[in-house]
């Protein structure tokens, strides 16, 4: 009997057994549904308020119009000069003469970077007198085609800047501010496969957007053309000096050929207005706005309002539950 009693397993008291239960942080879907259902009016209220607010904001946003031009890089006329410099470079070095550099970056790449540069855009804004249209336009009247200005920034009648800014800024925007504002509305992209360049400008006035794209292309062509003509004229003067300073017939022949090439560059630049970019599809006055997407703003605003309403109900419920439990 004692052996049987000794072999009988000892019963462990229930209080000493390890308690293996489910984690307390598991989500009870039924409870979650009941919580959301109980707070349905709060969710509906927040969602409705967000929907109304998004509609109001969308209606208050002004229409923005985008005008674009499609450009193709113009053919460069400096290839002949570069090849001649390579051909005669050794002879010039033997004579102790340094020729002007013939290496040039792509004119299209130069035009793209120039179009976005601070100096060029500052000169563009100042020469075209478009600072007020860039920094102070409030709205565009589709009936009259005229723009109105924000009276807190610019008084059109007296052409006076009245905006209030902190030093060192002044009432009249600086060219740095103008450059930043212009970069925000300017888009220049180059197709990787075709090499075509698209220039776009956004503005509240479609007329101004089209006008600025046209002016921008014209001014870039003119700026690069003037730069090349100036460099060609300096090269011609330099080569003429070298002709008078050398007695070698071979070098004189080389210099005359280089002078002829540079003279051709100047002549072609003067008769070719589309020097860097050729316009394939010119900018037009857009009839439809490009933004804002009011329907999308309303939909996203309503969705965010619904999510905010759900979050408020859940936070309120579980915060109060923890407070009551404490």
C-alpha positions as CSV (number, residue, x, y, z in Angstrom):
1,X,0.0,0.0,0.0
2,X,2.8,2.4,0.8
3,X,4.4,1.6,-2.5
4,X,1.2,2.4,-4.3
5,X,0.7,5.5,-2.3
6,X,4.3,6.6,-3.1
7,X,3.7,6.0,-6.9
8,X,0.6,8.1,-6.9
9,X,1.4,11.5,-8.7
10,X,1.2,14.5,-6.5
11,X,-1.6,16.8,-7.5
12,X,-0.3,20.3,-8.0
13,X,-2.6,23.0,-6.6
14,X,-4.3,25.2,-9.1
15,X,-2.8,28.2,-7.5
16,X,0.8,27.0,-8.2
17,X,0.3,26.3,-12.0
18,X,1.8,28.8,-14.4
19,X,-0.8,31.0,-16.0
20,X,-0.5,30.8,-19.7
21,X,-3.1,33.1,-21.2
22,X,-3.5,35.2,-24.3
23,X,-1.7,38.6,-24.4
24,X,-3.7,41.4,-23.1
25,X,-2.7,43.6,-26.1
26,X,-4.5,41.5,-28.8
27,X,-7.1,43.5,-30.8
28,X,-10.7,42.5,-30.2
29,X,-12.3,43.2,-33.6
30,X,-15.8,43.0,-32.1
31,X,-14.9,45.5,-29.4
32,X,-13.2,47.7,-32.0
33,X,-16.4,47.7,-34.1
34,X,-18.5,48.5,-31.1
35,X,-16.3,51.4,-30.1
36,X,-16.4,52.8,-33.7
37,X,-20.2,52.3,-33.9
38,X,-20.7,54.1,-30.6
39,X,-18.6,57.0,-31.8
40,X,-20.1,57.1,-35.3
41,X,-21.6,60.5,-34.9
42,X,-18.2,61.9,-33.9
43,X,-16.6,60.3,-36.9
44,X,-19.4,61.6,-39.2
45,X,-19.1,65.1,-37.7
46,X,-15.3,65.3,-38.1
47,X,-15.5,63.8,-41.6
48,X,-18.2,66.3,-42.6
49,X,-16.3,69.2,-41.2
50,X,-13.2,68.1,-43.1
51,X,-15.2,67.7,-46.3
52,X,-16.7,71.2,-46.1
53,X,-13.3,72.7,-45.2
54,X,-11.6,71.0,-48.1
55,X,-14.3,72.3,-50.5
56,X,-13.8,75.9,-49.2
57,X,-10.0,75.6,-49.5
58,X,-10.2,74.2,-53.0
59,X,-12.6,77.0,-54.1
60,X,-10.4,79.7,-52.6
61,X,-7.3,78.5,-54.4
62,X,-6.6,80.4,-57.7
63,X,-6.4,78.7,-61.0
64,X,-2.8,78.1,-62.3
65,X,-2.1,77.9,-66.0
66,X,0.9,76.2,-67.6
67,X,2.3,77.2,-71.0
68,X,5.0,75.1,-72.6
69,X,7.3,75.1,-75.6
70,X,9.0,72.2,-77.2
71,X,12.5,73.0,-78.4
72,X,15.2,71.2,-80.4
73,X,18.9,71.9,-80.0
74,X,20.3,74.0,-82.9
75,X,23.3,72.7,-84.8
76,X,26.6,74.1,-83.5
77,X,28.8,76.0,-85.9
78,X,32.1,75.6,-83.8
79,X,33.0,72.2,-85.1
80,X,35.2,73.5,-87.9
81,X,37.2,75.7,-85.6
82,X,37.8,72.9,-83.1
83,X,39.1,70.6,-85.8
84,X,41.4,73.3,-87.2
85,X,42.8,74.0,-83.8
86,X,43.5,70.3,-83.3
87,X,45.1,70.2,-86.7
88,X,47.4,73.2,-86.2
89,X,47.8,72.9,-82.4
90,X,51.1,71.1,-82.7
91,X,52.5,73.6,-85.1
92,X,51.5,76.5,-82.9
93,X,53.1,75.0,-79.9
94,X,56.4,74.5,-81.8
95,X,56.3,78.2,-82.6
96,X,55.6,79.1,-78.9
97,X,52.1,80.4,-79.6
98,X,49.1,79.5,-77.5
99,X,45.8,79.3,-79.4
100,X,42.4,80.2,-77.9
101,X,40.7,77.1,-76.4
102,X,38.4,75.3,-78.8
103,X,36.7,72.9,-76.4
104,X,33.1,73.8,-75.9
105,X,30.3,72.2,-73.9
106,X,27.0,71.4,-75.7
107,X,25.2,74.6,-76.5
108,X,21.9,73.0,-75.6
109,X,23.2,72.1,-72.1
110,X,24.7,75.6,-71.8
111,X,21.3,77.1,-72.7
112,X,19.4,74.9,-70.1
113,X,21.8,75.8,-67.3
114,X,21.8,79.5,-68.4
115,X,18.0,79.5,-68.3
116,X,18.0,78.6,-64.6
117,X,20.9,80.7,-63.5
118,X,20.6,83.5,-61.1
119,X,22.4,86.1,-63.2
120,X,20.4,85.4,-66.3
121,X,17.0,85.3,-64.6
122,X,17.8,88.5,-62.7
123,X,18.6,90.2,-65.9
124,X,15.5,88.7,-67.5
125,X,13.2,90.0,-64.8
126,X,14.8,93.5,-64.8
127,X,15.0,93.9,-68.6
128,X,11.5,92.7,-69.2
129,X,10.1,94.7,-66.2
130,X,8.1,91.7,-64.9
131,X,8.8,91.9,-61.2
132,X,5.3,93.0,-60.2
133,X,3.8,90.3,-62.4
134,X,6.1,87.8,-60.8
135,X,5.7,88.7,-57.1
136,X,2.5,90.5,-56.6
137,X,-0.3,89.2,-58.9
138,X,-3.4,88.3,-56.9
139,X,-5.9,87.2,-59.6
140,X,-6.5,87.1,-63.4
141,X,-9.8,88.2,-65.0
142,X,-10.7,85.8,-67.8
143,X,-13.2,88.4,-69.2
144,X,-10.8,91.3,-69.6
145,X,-7.6,89.3,-69.6
146,X,-6.1,91.7,-67.1
147,X,-4.4,90.8,-63.8
148,X,-5.0,92.4,-60.4
149,X,-2.4,92.9,-57.7
150,X,-2.4,92.3,-54.0
151,X,-2.7,95.7,-52.4
152,X,-0.8,94.5,-49.4
153,X,2.2,93.9,-51.6
154,X,2.1,96.3,-54.6
155,X,0.1,99.4,-55.5
156,X,-0.4,99.3,-59.2
157,X,-1.6,102.9,-59.5
158,X,1.5,104.4,-58.1
159,X,3.8,101.4,-58.9
160,X,4.9,101.3,-55.3
161,X,5.9,98.3,-53.2
162,X,4.3,98.3,-49.8
163,X,4.8,94.8,-48.5
164,X,6.0,94.4,-44.9
165,X,9.1,92.3,-44.4
166,X,11.8,91.9,-41.9
167,X,15.3,93.3,-42.5
168,X,17.5,92.8,-44.4
169,X,14.7,92.4,-47.0
170,X,13.1,95.5,-48.4
171,X,9.6,96.4,-49.6
172,X,10.7,95.9,-53.2
173,X,11.8,92.3,-53.7
174,X,15.4,91.7,-54.4
175,X,16.7,89.9,-57.5
176,X,17.5,86.9,-55.2
177,X,13.9,86.7,-54.2
178,X,12.9,87.1,-57.8
179,X,15.2,84.3,-58.9
180,X,13.7,82.0,-56.2
181,X,10.1,82.9,-57.2
182,X,10.9,82.3,-60.9
183,X,12.5,78.9,-60.3
184,X,9.4,77.8,-58.5
185,X,7.2,78.4,-61.6
186,X,9.8,77.4,-64.2
187,X,10.3,73.8,-65.5
188,X,13.1,72.9,-67.9
189,X,13.4,69.2,-68.9
190,X,15.3,67.4,-71.6
191,X,14.2,64.1,-73.2
192,X,16.8,61.4,-72.7
193,X,16.0,59.6,-75.9
194,X,15.1,62.5,-78.2
195,X,17.2,65.3,-76.7
196,X,14.3,67.7,-77.1
197,X,13.9,70.4,-74.4
198,X,10.5,71.3,-72.9
199,X,10.3,74.7,-71.2
200,X,7.2,75.4,-69.1
201,X,6.0,78.3,-66.9
202,X,3.1,78.3,-64.4
203,X,1.2,81.5,-63.7
204,X,-2.2,82.7,-62.6
205,X,-2.5,84.4,-66.0
206,X,-2.3,82.2,-69.0
207,X,-1.3,85.2,-71.2
208,X,1.7,86.0,-69.0
209,X,2.7,82.3,-68.9
210,X,2.8,82.1,-72.7
211,X,4.5,85.4,-73.0
212,X,7.3,84.5,-70.6
213,X,8.0,81.2,-72.2
214,X,8.4,83.0,-75.6
215,X,10.6,85.7,-74.1
216,X,12.7,83.1,-72.2
217,X,13.6,81.2,-75.4
218,X,14.3,84.4,-77.3
219,X,16.6,85.7,-74.5
220,X,18.5,82.5,-74.1
221,X,19.2,82.3,-77.8
222,X,20.3,86.0,-77.8
223,X,22.5,85.6,-74.7
224,X,24.4,82.6,-76.0
225,X,24.7,84.2,-79.5
226,X,26.1,87.4,-78.1
227,X,28.5,85.5,-76.0
228,X,29.8,83.4,-78.9
229,X,30.0,86.5,-81.2
230,X,32.0,88.3,-78.5
231,X,34.4,85.4,-78.1
232,X,34.8,85.1,-81.8
233,X,35.6,88.8,-82.2
234,X,38.2,88.5,-79.4
235,X,39.7,85.5,-81.1
236,X,39.9,87.3,-84.4
237,X,41.7,90.2,-82.8
238,X,44.1,87.8,-81.1
239,X,44.8,85.9,-84.3
240,X,45.4,89.1,-86.2
241,X,48.0,90.0,-83.6
242,X,49.7,86.6,-84.1
243,X,49.8,87.1,-87.8
244,X,51.7,90.3,-87.4
245,X,54.1,88.8,-84.9
246,X,55.2,85.8,-86.9
247,X,57.1,85.4,-90.1
248,X,56.4,81.7,-90.7
249,X,54.3,81.2,-93.8
250,X,52.8,78.0,-92.4
251,X,51.6,79.8,-89.2
252,X,50.3,82.8,-91.1
253,X,48.2,80.5,-93.3
254,X,46.9,78.7,-90.2
255,X,46.0,82.0,-88.6
256,X,44.2,83.2,-91.7
257,X,42.1,80.0,-91.9
258,X,41.2,80.4,-88.2
259,X,40.3,84.0,-88.8
260,X,38.1,82.9,-91.7
261,X,36.4,80.3,-89.5
262,X,35.7,82.8,-86.7
263,X,34.4,85.3,-89.2
264,X,31.9,82.7,-90.5
265,X,30.8,82.0,-86.9
266,X,30.1,85.7,-86.4
267,X,28.2,85.9,-89.7
268,X,26.1,82.8,-89.0
269,X,25.3,84.0,-85.5
270,X,24.0,87.4,-86.8
271,X,21.6,85.8,-89.3
272,X,20.4,82.9,-87.1
273,X,18.0,84.1,-84.4
274,X,17.3,80.6,-83.1
275,X,21.0,80.1,-82.2
276,X,20.7,77.6,-79.4
277,X,17.2,76.2,-79.6
278,X,14.9,75.8,-82.5
279,X,11.2,76.0,-81.7
280,X,9.3,72.9,-82.7
281,X,6.1,73.6,-80.9
282,X,5.7,77.3,-79.7
283,X,4.1,78.3,-76.5
284,X,0.3,79.0,-76.7
285,X,-2.1,80.6,-74.3
286,X,-3.6,77.7,-72.4
287,X,-7.4,77.5,-72.2
288,X,-7.6,75.0,-69.3
289,X,-6.0,75.3,-65.9
290,X,-3.3,72.9,-64.9
291,X,-4.0,73.1,-61.2
292,X,-5.4,73.0,-58.5
293,X,-7.1,69.6,-58.8
294,X,-10.1,70.6,-56.8
295,X,-11.9,67.2,-57.0
296,X,-8.8,65.4,-55.7
297,X,-8.4,68.0,-52.9
298,X,-11.9,67.4,-51.8
299,X,-11.6,63.6,-51.9
300,X,-8.3,63.6,-50.0
301,X,-9.6,66.1,-47.5
302,X,-12.7,64.0,-46.8
303,X,-10.6,60.8,-46.4
304,X,-8.2,62.5,-44.0
305,X,-11.2,63.8,-42.0
306,X,-12.6,60.3,-41.7
307,X,-9.3,58.9,-40.6
308,X,-8.9,61.7,-38.1
309,X,-12.4,61.0,-36.7
310,X,-11.7,57.3,-36.3
311,X,-8.4,58.2,-34.5
312,X,-10.2,60.6,-32.2
313,X,-12.8,58.0,-31.2
314,X,-10.2,55.3,-30.5
315,X,-7.9,57.5,-28.5
316,X,-10.7,58.9,-26.5
317,X,-12.1,55.4,-25.7
318,X,-8.9,53.7,-24.8
319,X,-7.6,56.7,-22.9
320,X,-10.7,56.8,-20.7
321,X,-10.6,53.0,-20.3
322,X,-7.0,53.1,-19.0
323,X,-8.0,56.0,-16.7
324,X,-10.9,54.1,-15.3
325,X,-8.8,51.0,-14.8
326,X,-6.2,53.0,-12.9
